[in-house]
Amino acid sequence: MKSALRRAVEVTLIIVLSLGVLSPATAAPPSQGPGIIYTVQPGDCLSLIADRYGVDVETLVRVNNIRNPDVIIPGQHLLIPRQEVPLLAEGKVIVEPYPLVQGEAGIVLVRQCDGDLPSGEFAGQKLRFIRSPRGCIAFLGVYALAKPGTYPLQIRLPDGARLSIPVPVVAGDYEVEHIHLSPAKRALLKPELILQERDLVSKAFGRFTLEAQWYAPFSLPLRGKIHVTSPFGFRRSYNNAPPRGFHSGVDLRAKEGDPVYAPAPGQVVLAQELTIRGNAVILNHGAGVMSGFWHLSGIAVREGEEVGRGDLLGWVGSTGLSTGPHLHWEVRVNGVAVNPLTWTRRGFWYEVGRTHPRHIRLRGYCEEAF
């Protein structure tokens, strides 16, 4: 009996260790690399810790040799690698990431902002700040075709002081994508149709509400294994013509009728059939952050409706300017299209440390409960 019990305990211990459950709280903290040591608190998960310190989940998993990102326990020690995010304007401002990248989002954090909110501008984009526990924060989008170089970040502080901070923008890694359109699809590219629809969509994407409704990385809008058929930012050539414009979202492979879900809480600001984008839905996530879903076969929401993460928006289709069933998903910040997949890896709340009251664990991320 004792030997059987011992074997059972040994097997259980092996299984637990293999899952990483006993990454012991009593173990010595990691010692490799510069940074700080963080002790896991009750309710923590890797995405909240990552956002709190301005790193990504993958980095925490790698530097701490974590076998199972879903399992961390209170008392466990984690190495938070030191991030080279410079303090600008004599420590008053943080820009992250630094440098900024074509087609990616960023944040500007004014560390002390009592009283009125700061205001600002970057590359012709108006920055609108909201309050956070660490200061005032504004989200920005870098145009995917922006010329690499240094741009002035203009900030007016609540006390009336004006700052002009040079911020570099570096090139993204984008290729040229060749697309063949049938005569029927080419007919949709009439300039008057493009301009009319662009104005409608730009108006919807131009709305701004102060309160941000997300505090964790976005979830993906499709379930199951995700396959990208057309990445964000690729320059596009139609029917062998010279490349014009770029892909403003990411295309995800899917079957006709597959359900499409909200990646984060928000309000439906557009839900209608469009000529080029087909059946379309646009969500306002607050603080200038929006997301759009094109070519749907059907729409399940109405304009003005509030949705939560994981709520049904519609179904995959091939309406509008589409060569086959797929989901085109895009994210815009202050009207500027940015890489949506970046938002599934981070929540862009640098050193804010704010959490949503309801979370579940999923692949190391804290996700709002469905």
C-alpha positions as CSV (number, residue, x, y, z in Angstrom):
1,M,0.0,0.0,0.0
2,K,2.8,2.4,0.9
3,S,4.7,1.7,-2.3
4,A,1.6,2.3,-4.4
5,L,0.9,5.5,-2.5
6,R,4.5,6.6,-3.0
7,R,4.3,5.9,-6.8
8,A,1.0,7.9,-7.0
9,V,2.6,10.8,-5.3
10,E,5.7,10.7,-7.5
11,V,3.6,10.5,-10.6
12,T,1.5,13.5,-9.5
13,L,4.6,15.5,-8.6
14,I,6.1,14.8,-12.1
15,I,2.9,15.9,-13.8
16,V,2.6,19.1,-11.7
17,L,6.3,20.0,-12.3
18,S,5.9,19.4,-16.1
19,L,3.0,21.8,-16.2
20,G,5.0,24.4,-14.4
21,V,2.5,24.6,-11.5
22,L,5.3,24.3,-9.0
23,S,7.5,27.1,-10.3
24,P,8.1,27.4,-6.6
25,A,7.3,30.6,-4.7
26,T,10.2,29.8,-2.5
27,A,12.7,29.5,-5.3
28,A,15.4,32.1,-5.7
29,P,14.4,34.9,-8.1
30,P,15.9,34.8,-11.7
31,S,19.4,36.3,-11.8
32,Q,20.1,36.6,-15.5
33,G,20.0,40.0,-17.2
34,P,19.4,43.5,-16.0
35,G,16.0,44.4,-14.6
36,I,13.9,44.2,-11.5
37,I,12.4,41.3,-9.6
38,Y,8.6,41.2,-9.3
39,T,6.8,38.9,-6.9
40,V,3.5,37.6,-8.3
41,Q,0.4,38.8,-6.4
42,P,-3.0,37.1,-6.1
43,G,-5.0,37.8,-9.2
44,D,-2.0,38.4,-11.4
45,C,-1.5,37.0,-14.9
46,L,1.3,37.6,-17.3
47,S,-0.5,40.1,-19.5
48,L,-1.3,42.4,-16.6
49,I,2.3,42.2,-15.4
50,A,3.7,42.8,-18.9
51,D,1.5,45.9,-19.5
52,R,2.4,47.2,-16.0
53,Y,6.1,47.3,-16.9
54,G,5.9,48.0,-20.6
55,V,7.1,44.6,-21.8
56,D,5.3,41.8,-23.8
57,V,4.2,38.4,-22.6
58,E,6.6,36.6,-24.9
59,T,9.5,38.4,-23.3
60,L,8.5,37.4,-19.8
61,V,8.0,33.8,-20.9
62,R,11.4,33.7,-22.5
63,V,13.6,35.4,-19.8
64,N,11.9,33.5,-17.0
65,N,11.9,30.1,-18.8
66,I,8.1,29.7,-18.1
67,R,6.8,26.4,-19.4
68,N,3.1,27.2,-19.2
69,P,2.2,30.9,-19.6
70,D,-1.3,30.2,-18.1
71,V,0.2,29.2,-14.7
72,I,1.9,31.6,-12.4
73,I,1.3,31.5,-8.6
74,P,1.4,34.1,-5.9
75,G,4.8,34.5,-4.4
76,Q,6.6,33.4,-7.6
77,H,9.5,35.6,-8.6
78,L,9.7,37.0,-12.1
79,L,12.6,38.9,-13.7
80,I,11.2,42.1,-15.5
81,P,14.0,43.0,-18.0
82,R,15.0,46.7,-18.0
83,Q,13.4,48.5,-20.9
84,E,15.2,51.2,-22.8
85,V,12.3,53.6,-22.9
86,P,13.8,57.1,-22.6
87,L,12.4,59.8,-20.4
88,L,12.0,62.9,-22.6
89,A,11.7,66.6,-21.8
90,E,13.6,66.3,-18.5
91,G,11.6,63.3,-17.5
92,K,8.2,64.8,-18.0
93,V,7.2,62.7,-21.0
94,I,7.4,59.0,-22.1
95,V,7.0,57.9,-25.7
96,E,6.6,54.2,-26.2
97,P,7.7,52.4,-28.3
98,Y,10.8,54.5,-29.0
99,P,11.5,55.0,-31.9
100,L,8.0,54.8,-33.4
101,V,7.4,52.4,-36.3
102,Q,5.5,52.9,-39.6
103,G,2.1,51.4,-39.3
104,E,2.2,50.8,-35.5
105,A,0.5,52.4,-32.6
106,G,2.2,54.2,-29.7
107,I,1.5,56.1,-26.6
108,V,2.5,59.5,-25.1
109,L,2.5,59.6,-21.4
110,V,2.7,63.0,-19.5
111,R,3.8,61.9,-16.1
112,Q,2.4,64.8,-14.1
113,C,-0.8,66.5,-15.3
114,D,-2.8,68.0,-12.4
115,G,-5.8,70.1,-13.4
116,D,-6.6,70.4,-17.0
117,L,-5.6,67.8,-19.6
118,P,-2.6,68.4,-21.8
119,S,-3.0,68.7,-25.5
120,G,-0.7,67.8,-28.4
121,E,0.1,67.1,-32.0
122,F,2.3,64.6,-33.8
123,A,2.8,64.5,-37.6
124,G,-0.4,66.4,-38.2
125,Q,-2.4,64.2,-35.8
126,K,-4.2,65.8,-32.9
127,L,-3.4,64.0,-29.6
128,R,-6.2,63.8,-27.1
129,F,-5.2,62.9,-23.6
130,I,-7.1,60.9,-21.0
131,R,-6.3,60.4,-17.3
132,S,-4.6,57.3,-16.0
133,P,-3.1,56.4,-12.5
134,R,0.4,57.3,-13.7
135,G,-0.4,60.6,-15.5
136,C,-2.1,61.5,-18.7
137,I,-1.9,59.3,-21.7
138,A,-2.7,59.8,-25.4
139,F,-2.7,57.0,-28.1
140,L,-1.3,57.7,-31.5
141,G,-1.1,55.9,-34.9
142,V,1.9,56.2,-37.2
143,Y,0.8,56.3,-40.9
144,A,2.0,53.2,-42.7
145,L,3.4,55.3,-45.6
146,A,5.0,57.9,-43.3
147,K,8.5,58.8,-44.5
148,P,11.1,57.6,-42.0
149,G,12.8,60.4,-40.1
150,T,12.4,62.6,-37.1
151,Y,9.1,64.4,-36.4
152,P,8.3,67.0,-33.7
153,L,6.0,66.0,-30.9
154,Q,4.2,69.1,-29.7
155,I,2.7,69.1,-26.2
156,R,1.1,71.9,-24.3
157,L,1.1,71.2,-20.5
158,P,-1.7,72.2,-18.1
159,D,0.5,75.0,-16.7
160,G,0.7,76.5,-20.2
161,A,4.3,75.4,-20.9
162,R,5.0,74.1,-24.4
163,L,7.2,71.2,-25.3
164,S,8.7,70.3,-28.7
165,I,10.3,66.9,-28.6
166,P,12.0,65.2,-31.7
167,V,10.7,61.7,-32.1
168,P,12.2,59.3,-34.7
169,V,10.0,57.1,-36.9
170,V,11.6,54.0,-38.5
171,A,10.5,52.0,-41.5
172,G,8.3,48.9,-41.1
173,D,8.9,45.6,-42.8
174,Y,6.4,45.7,-45.7
175,E,6.3,43.9,-49.0
176,V,4.4,44.4,-52.3
177,E,1.3,42.2,-52.7
178,H,-0.2,41.5,-56.2
179,I,-3.9,41.1,-56.5
180,H,-6.0,40.2,-59.6
181,L,-9.5,41.5,-59.8
182,S,-12.2,40.4,-62.2
183,P,-13.9,43.0,-64.4
184,A,-16.9,43.0,-62.1
185,K,-14.7,43.7,-59.1
186,R,-12.7,46.3,-61.0
187,A,-15.9,48.2,-61.6
188,L,-16.1,48.9,-57.8
189,L,-12.9,50.9,-58.0
190,K,-14.6,54.0,-59.5
191,P,-13.1,57.1,-58.0
192,E,-16.5,58.6,-57.0
193,L,-17.5,55.4,-55.2
194,I,-14.1,55.2,-53.4
195,L,-14.3,58.8,-52.2
196,Q,-18.0,58.6,-51.1
197,E,-17.3,55.5,-49.1
198,R,-14.0,56.8,-47.7
199,D,-15.8,59.9,-46.4
200,L,-18.5,57.8,-44.6
201,V,-15.9,55.5,-43.0
202,S,-13.6,58.3,-42.0
203,K,-16.5,60.1,-40.3
204,A,-17.2,56.9,-38.3
205,F,-13.5,56.4,-37.4
206,G,-13.2,60.1,-36.4
207,R,-15.4,59.8,-33.3
208,F,-13.7,60.3,-29.9
209,T,-14.9,59.4,-26.5
210,L,-12.8,60.0,-23.4
211,E,-13.3,56.7,-21.6
212,A,-11.2,53.7,-22.8
213,Q,-13.2,50.5,-22.6
214,W,-10.3,48.0,-22.9
215,Y,-7.5,47.3,-20.3
216,A,-5.9,44.2,-21.7
217,P,-4.7,43.0,-25.1
218,F,-7.5,42.5,-27.7
219,S,-8.7,38.9,-28.4
220,L,-8.8,37.7,-32.0
221,P,-12.2,38.1,-33.8
222,L,-12.2,34.5,-35.0
223,R,-12.1,31.2,-33.1
224,G,-9.8,28.3,-33.7
225,K,-6.5,28.3,-35.6
226,I,-5.8,31.7,-37.2
227,H,-4.1,31.9,-40.6
228,V,-3.2,35.3,-42.1
229,T,-3.7,35.5,-45.8
230,S,-2.8,39.1,-46.3
231,P,-0.7,41.0,-43.6
232,F,-1.2,44.6,-42.6
233,G,0.8,47.3,-44.4
234,F,1.7,45.4,-47.6
235,R,1.8,47.7,-50.5
236,R,-0.9,46.6,-53.1
237,S,-0.7,46.2,-56.8
238,Y,-4.0,45.5,-58.6
239,N,-3.9,43.7,-62.0
240,N,-0.1,44.3,-62.3
241,A,-0.4,48.1,-62.0
242,P,2.2,50.0,-60.0
243,P,1.5,49.6,-56.2
244,R,-0.8,52.2,-54.8
245,G,-1.8,52.5,-51.2
246,F,-1.4,49.7,-48.6
247,H,-3.4,47.1,-46.9
248,S,-5.1,48.9,-44.0
249,G,-5.9,45.8,-42.1
250,V,-5.2,42.1,-41.8
251,D,-7.0,39.4,-43.8
252,L,-7.8,36.2,-41.9
253,R,-8.7,33.0,-43.6
254,A,-12.2,31.8,-42.7
255,K,-15.2,29.9,-44.2
256,E,-18.4,31.6,-45.3
257,G,-20.7,31.9,-42.3
258,D,-18.0,31.6,-39.6
259,P,-18.9,33.9,-36.6
260,V,-17.0,37.1,-36.0
261,Y,-16.6,38.3,-32.5
262,A,-15.8,41.7,-30.8
263,P,-12.1,41.7,-29.9
264,A,-12.7,44.2,-27.1
265,P,-15.6,46.1,-25.5
266,G,-17.0,49.0,-27.5
267,Q,-20.0,50.7,-29.1
268,V,-21.2,50.0,-32.6
269,V,-20.8,53.2,-34.6
270,L,-21.4,51.8,-38.1
271,A,-23.3,48.6,-39.2
272,Q,-24.4,48.7,-42.8
273,E,-23.7,47.5,-46.3
274,L,-21.0,49.4,-48.2
275,T,-20.0,49.2,-51.9
276,I,-16.3,48.4,-51.5
277,R,-16.1,47.0,-47.9
278,G,-19.3,45.1,-48.2
279,N,-21.2,44.4,-45.0
280,A,-19.3,46.4,-42.5
281,V,-19.1,46.9,-38.7
282,I,-17.1,49.6,-36.9
283,L,-16.6,49.6,-33.1
284,N,-15.5,52.5,-30.9
285,H,-13.3,51.2,-28.1
286,G,-12.7,54.7,-26.6
287,A,-9.7,57.1,-26.4
288,G,-9.5,57.3,-30.2
289,V,-9.1,53.5,-30.7
290,M,-11.5,51.9,-33.2
291,S,-11.8,48.6,-35.1
292,G,-13.5,47.6,-38.4
293,F,-14.7,44.4,-39.9
294,W,-15.4,44.1,-43.6
295,H,-16.9,41.8,-46.2
296,L,-19.3,40.1,-43.8
297,S,-22.1,37.9,-45.1
298,G,-24.4,39.3,-42.5
299,I,-24.5,41.8,-39.6
300,A,-25.7,40.8,-36.1
301,V,-25.5,44.2,-34.3
302,R,-27.1,47.7,-34.7
303,E,-25.6,51.1,-34.6
304,G,-25.5,52.5,-31.0
305,E,-25.4,49.1,-29.4
306,E,-22.8,48.4,-26.7
307,V,-20.9,45.1,-27.1
308,G,-18.5,43.2,-24.8
309,R,-15.4,41.2,-25.7
310,G,-16.5,38.0,-27.4
311,D,-20.0,39.3,-28.5
312,L,-21.2,38.3,-31.9
313,L,-20.8,41.0,-34.6
314,G,-21.7,39.1,-37.8
315,W,-20.5,36.3,-40.1
316,V,-17.6,35.9,-42.5
317,G,-18.5,36.5,-46.1
318,S,-17.2,37.9,-49.4
319,T,-19.3,41.0,-50.0
320,G,-17.9,44.1,-51.6
321,L,-14.4,44.2,-53.1
322,S,-13.4,40.7,-52.1
323,T,-11.9,37.7,-54.1
324,G,-13.2,35.1,-51.7
325,P,-14.6,34.5,-48.1
326,H,-12.3,36.0,-45.5
327,L,-12.4,38.5,-42.6
328,H,-10.7,41.8,-43.1
329,W,-10.0,43.3,-39.6
330,E,-8.5,46.6,-39.0
331,V,-7.7,48.9,-36.0
332,R,-7.4,52.6,-36.2
333,V,-6.0,55.1,-33.7
334,N,-7.1,58.7,-34.2
335,G,-8.3,57.6,-37.7
336,V,-4.8,56.2,-38.6
337,A,-4.8,52.5,-39.6
338,V,-2.3,50.4,-37.5
339,N,-1.4,46.7,-37.3
340,P,-4.3,44.9,-35.6
341,L,-2.2,41.9,-34.5
342,T,0.0,44.1,-32.3
343,W,-3.1,44.8,-30.2
344,T,-3.5,41.1,-29.5
345,R,-0.1,41.1,-27.9
346,R,-0.3,44.2,-25.7
347,G,-2.9,46.6,-24.3
348,F,-0.9,49.8,-24.8
349,W,-1.3,50.9,-21.1
350,Y,2.4,51.6,-20.4
351,E,2.9,51.6,-16.6
352,V,-0.7,52.2,-15.9
353,G,-1.3,49.1,-13.9
354,R,-5.1,49.3,-14.4
355,T,-7.1,46.1,-14.5
356,H,-10.6,45.2,-15.5
357,P,-12.8,43.8,-12.7
358,R,-13.6,40.6,-14.5
359,H,-10.8,38.5,-16.0
360,I,-10.2,34.9,-17.0
361,R,-6.8,33.4,-17.9
362,L,-6.1,32.5,-21.6
363,R,-2.6,31.8,-23.0
364,G,-1.0,34.0,-20.3
365,Y,-3.4,36.9,-20.9
366,C,-6.1,38.2,-18.6
367,E,-9.2,38.4,-20.8
368,E,-12.5,40.0,-19.9
369,A,-15.0,37.2,-19.1
370,F,-17.4,36.5,-22.0
